[in-house]
């Protein structure tokens, strides 16, 4: 089993907020490359990155991921 980003959820959050990947990266304290990797379909997620992105989006981390 592994943790992956829920398909399309992160991208939908960015679109709804009018944010770019660069803006999310800046808000989360991550590199643009890391955010772009998270946006890919079936991308594996690691907990520190999930935590930073969730905090930047003011969401709970578990809403962004699923176990497979």
DRENVOPA-850211 format. One record per residue (C-alpha): x, y, z; residue in one letter. Coordinates in steps of 0.001 Angstrom, whole numbers, padded with zeros to 6 digits, always signed. Example, Ala and Ser with C-alpha at 12.3 -4.5 7.8 and 13.67 -1.06 7.14 Angstrom:
// residues 2
+012300-004500+007800A;+013670-001060+007140S;
This chain:
// residues 68
+000000+000000+000000X;+001097+003548-000667X;-000235+007066-000277X;-001165+008923-003461X;-002761+012283-004215X;-006478+012077-004968X;-006821+012402-008737X;-007562+015951-009781X;-008317+017278-006299X;-005155+019334-005923X;-005508+020812-009412X;-009162+021642-008736X;-008161+023439-005535X;-005664+025543-007463X;-008194+026381-010173X;-010898+027283-007646X;-008495+029621-005864X;-007049+031079-009052X;-003577+029948-007981X;-000714+028725-010122X;+001598+025896-009175X;+004251+028526-008441X;+001941+030312-006024X;+001195+027072-004195X;+004894+026243-004063X;+005664+029636-002532X;+002790+029401-000010X;+003803+025863+000999X;+007553+026497+001099X;+008188+023892-001594X;+009923+023946-004950X;+007880+024349-008123X;+009164+020958-009256X;+007779+019279-006128X;+004341+020825-006679X;+004356+019830-010359X;+005164+016232-009380X;+002226+016259-006951X;-000125+017327-009738X;+000674+014293-011899X;-001889+011502-012066X;-001232+008742-009506X;+001702+010636-007997X;+002942+009175-004722X;+002624+011502-001757X;+004899+011843+001239X;+003519+013088+004519X;+005767+016162+004978X;+004783+017459+001513X;+001097+016702+002106X;+001263+018577+005404X;+002843+021671+003830X;+000397+021766+000926X;-002606+021170+003167X;-001519+023980+005472X;-001023+026362+002539X;-004527+025522+001276X;-006053+025563+004777X;-007236+021963+004354X;-006785+018750+006288X;-004085+016593+004740X;-006224+013474+004664X;-008673+015215+002310X;-005931+015394-000344X;-004690+011798-000304X;-005844+008204-000507X;-004319+004810+000226X;-003801+002354-002619X;
